[in-house]
């Protein structure tokens, strides 16, 4: 059974930085695309960043393109989201996701979801 557990969320002032981590257990080669969605209160879920097998940066939302960096450890069991120059608009629940690339990136329907970690950015 695949489980995704996020950590690293918290409160930070605008302009600050956070690093989110997602540890995968029960991971198999079939679920080989990982990344992040987020959902702010009253907003729809949105794609943030994803990693395809063999690639590091395959997708970034325009709103975070030059500020966030998605990365993965060598074992591909942990994914990180380095968040720099944070803005109040980044305040949201961040979810680690995994699944087939077509489902995660194209359809926006990942197979696996973490429990979420809250990021709050104050002005």
matplotlib code that plots the C-alpha trace (Angstrom):
import matplotlib.pyplot as plt

x = [0.0, 1.4, 1.4, 2.6, 3.5, 4.2, 6.1, 7.8, 4.8, 4.3, 4.0, 6.5, 6.6, 6.4, 9.8, 10.8, 11.4, 10.2, 11.1, 8.3, 9.2, 7.1, 8.2, 6.8, 6.3, 5.1, 6.4, 6.6, 7.9, 4.3, 3.7, 6.6, 5.4, 5.4, 4.8, 2.5, -0.9, -2.2, -5.6, -6.3, -9.5, -12.3, -10.2, -10.0, -7.0, -4.2, -1.1, 2.1, 5.1, 5.8, 8.7, 8.7, 10.9, 14.4, 13.6, 13.7, 11.7, 8.9, 6.1, 5.8, 2.7, 3.2, 2.6, 5.6, 7.8, 10.8, 10.3, 9.7, 12.0, 10.8, 13.4, 13.8, 16.4, 18.5, 16.3, 13.2, 11.5, 11.3, 10.3, 11.0, 9.5, 11.8, 9.7, 11.5, 10.3, 7.0, 3.9, 0.6, -1.0, 1.0, -1.0, -2.7, -2.8, -0.1, -0.6, 2.0, 0.7, 1.8, 0.6, 0.9, 2.2, -0.9, -3.2, -1.1, -0.1, -2.6, -5.8, -5.0, -6.3, -3.4, -3.9, -2.3, -2.6, -0.8, -2.7, -1.5, 0.6, -0.4, 1.6, 0.7, 2.5, 1.9, 2.5]
y = [0.0, 3.3, 6.1, 9.6, 11.7, 15.4, 17.5, 20.9, 23.2, 26.1, 29.9, 32.3, 35.9, 37.1, 36.7, 33.8, 30.2, 26.7, 23.2, 20.7, 17.0, 14.0, 10.5, 7.6, 4.1, 1.1, 2.7, 0.7, 1.5, 1.7, 5.0, 6.9, 10.5, 12.5, 16.1, 18.7, 20.1, 22.9, 24.2, 27.5, 28.1, 28.7, 27.9, 24.9, 22.5, 23.5, 21.9, 23.1, 21.0, 17.4, 15.1, 12.5, 9.4, 10.4, 14.1, 16.7, 19.6, 18.7, 21.1, 24.2, 26.3, 29.8, 31.3, 29.5, 28.9, 31.0, 30.6, 26.9, 24.0, 20.4, 17.7, 14.1, 12.0, 9.5, 6.6, 8.4, 7.7, 11.3, 14.4, 18.0, 21.3, 24.2, 27.3, 30.6, 34.2, 33.2, 35.4, 35.5, 34.1, 30.9, 30.2, 26.8, 23.2, 21.5, 17.8, 15.4, 13.3, 10.3, 8.3, 7.8, 10.9, 11.1, 11.1, 13.4, 16.0, 15.8, 14.8, 16.2, 13.1, 11.6, 8.1, 8.8, 11.8, 12.7, 14.1, 17.6, 20.2, 23.7, 26.6, 30.1, 33.2, 36.5, 39.9]
z = [0.0, -1.0, 1.6, 1.2, 4.3, 4.0, 6.4, 6.6, 6.4, 8.8, 9.0, 7.4, 6.5, 2.9, 1.2, 3.4, 2.4, 3.4, 2.3, 2.1, 2.2, 1.1, 2.2, 0.2, 1.6, -0.2, -3.4, -6.6, -10.0, -11.3, -9.4, -10.9, -11.1, -8.0, -7.2, -5.5, -5.6, -3.4, -2.4, -0.8, 1.2, -1.1, -4.2, -6.4, -6.3, -8.6, -9.9, -8.5, -9.6, -10.8, -11.5, -14.2, -14.1, -15.3, -15.1, -12.4, -13.6, -15.9, -14.8, -12.8, -12.4, -13.8, -10.5, -8.9, -11.9, -10.8, -7.1, -6.3, -7.1, -7.0, -6.4, -5.5, -3.6, -5.4, -4.2, -5.5, -2.2, -1.0, -3.0, -1.9, -2.7, -2.1, -1.8, -2.0, -2.1, -0.6, -1.1, 0.8, -2.3, -1.7, 1.5, 1.0, 2.0, 0.0, -1.0, -2.1, -5.0, -7.0, -9.9, -13.6, -15.4, -17.6, -14.6, -12.4, -14.9, -17.8, -16.1, -12.7, -10.9, -9.0, -7.7, -4.3, -2.0, 1.1, 4.1, 3.3, 5.1, 5.7, 4.5, 5.7, 4.5, 6.2, 4.8]

ax = plt.figure().add_subplot(projection="3d")
ax.plot(x, y, z, "-o")
ax.set_aspect("equal")
plt.show()
